[in-house]
Structures are given as C-alpha cells and as structure tokens.
C-alpha cells in the first residue's frame, strides 16, 4: 500500500516571497509522483510529474519539485509567488505496479499582498 | 467534448433516496476513475475502469455504492439509500496509462439531508 503525507494544511505567504510545500510518501515499490492544483470551484489540474530521470522537475506557472528517494519526499517550490497562486495543492503517488493514484490531504496556499 | 463533464454539479437529496452521478470523459481516454473528496481533505479513491471493465473497486465504502461504464465511455456512480455521511464532492477523472496525467471534471457536490 502507498500513502502520501502533506505536512502543512495551510501555508500563508506574502506575494513575491518564495514558498515550499512539503510532501512525503511511503511505498514498497518504485513510484511516479505528481502535484495537482485546485482553484476554487474548479477541478484538479496537473502542475508537474516525476516519472524517471532528473530528480528536479519543472512544471507550469513557475513551479518545480525535487524527488528525493532517500527521504521519500517530493517537495514543491516556487521562488516568487503571485496572488493568483492562491489555491489548494495536492501531492499524489502512483506505484508502477498498479493504477491507483493516491492523494495527500492537500495544502492550502494563501498568498497575501 | 473538450473536457470531463460531470452532472449534476449539485445534488441535494433526502436520506434514503438513491442518486446517480454521471461522468462523460474526454473522448479516447481509456481509464476512468471515481474519487470522493470531503471538505478540507484530499481526493479518496473509489473505483476505476479500463474501457468498460471495472478493474478495482476496493475504495467503494460499502455495497450501497456501485459504478458502471457499459460502453467504455460514460460512467455512472450510483449511491443507494443515501446517508448523511455520503455528503461530499464526487470527482471523475480520465486518462491514458499509468504515467500520464489524470484529467478531472469539476465534480458533483452531493448533500444528503
């Protein structure tokens, strides 16, 4: 079985400041890792994904994430946030043996002017 | 259609009634997933299909929940004898393969009074 832990339920940050949203996972097999974003009253949309290769993955809207196998982490970062980045962010894991995508509990990013 | 369509967007029902939630995925998407999302939590896996075959229904909470995808495109999630604890956002997603992203609909919000 696999699981995902997002350590921070809410992250308040001022506009143009850097941000890191933390994600840790557990799985007994190799995994694929994803970050999804959910804006108010919308469906989830993919920010970025790690499948293999370079551990630093770049996504849309200036976000990036780094896969750390030894720490079983996949933290999301952005060097300078905008008001429009205010949303809920979900980390998700899928193991290469199955088809189920397991989500973390989500982190609400609140960007303040 | 251009995206994943779910209907109804909002459903209010009385305890004990049956409800049917519909998902119309993007044309050509082989896999179709159903998730349930409680307020302030991440999506929780319910079941998924490849074409018309239900591959995994381990996430369905009990036998009041069922899903079908008879022609490999539109899917229906049915909840019989609804209870207040069934109140949640029900999300459908489609995709191609386990390394690809899932495309989510905007969800159906179910409220059981």
HADDOCK unambig.tbl for C-alpha pairs under 7 A between the chains (distance, minus, plus):
assign (segid A and resid 42 and name CA) (segid B and resid 106 and name CA) 5.15 0.50 0.50
assign (segid A and resid 43 and name CA) (segid B and resid 104 and name CA) 5.43 0.50 0.50
assign (segid A and resid 43 and name CA) (segid B and resid 105 and name CA) 5.30 0.50 0.50
assign (segid A and resid 43 and name CA) (segid B and resid 106 and name CA) 4.19 0.50 0.50
assign (segid A and resid 43 and name CA) (segid B and resid 107 and name CA) 6.73 0.50 0.50
assign (segid A and resid 44 and name CA) (segid B and resid 104 and name CA) 5.70 0.50 0.50
assign (segid A and resid 45 and name CA) (segid B and resid 103 and name CA) 6.77 0.50 0.50
assign (segid A and resid 45 and name CA) (segid B and resid 104 and name CA) 6.89 0.50 0.50
assign (segid A and resid 46 and name CA) (segid B and resid 101 and name CA) 6.62 0.50 0.50
assign (segid A and resid 51 and name CA) (segid B and resid 99 and name CA) 6.84 0.50 0.50
assign (segid A and resid 90 and name CA) (segid B and resid 42 and name CA) 6.97 0.50 0.50
assign (segid A and resid 99 and name CA) (segid B and resid 98 and name CA) 5.83 0.50 0.50
assign (segid A and resid 102 and name CA) (segid B and resid 45 and name CA) 6.99 0.50 0.50
assign (segid A and resid 103 and name CA) (segid B and resid 42 and name CA) 5.83 0.50 0.50
assign (segid A and resid 103 and name CA) (segid B and resid 43 and name CA) 6.07 0.50 0.50
assign (segid A and resid 104 and name CA) (segid B and resid 42 and name CA) 5.59 0.50 0.50
assign (segid A and resid 105 and name CA) (segid B and resid 41 and name CA) 4.78 0.50 0.50
assign (segid A and resid 105 and name CA) (segid B and resid 42 and name CA) 4.12 0.50 0.50
assign (segid A and resid 106 and name CA) (segid B and resid 41 and name CA) 6.36 0.50 0.50
assign (segid A and resid 106 and name CA) (segid B and resid 42 and name CA) 5.53 0.50 0.50
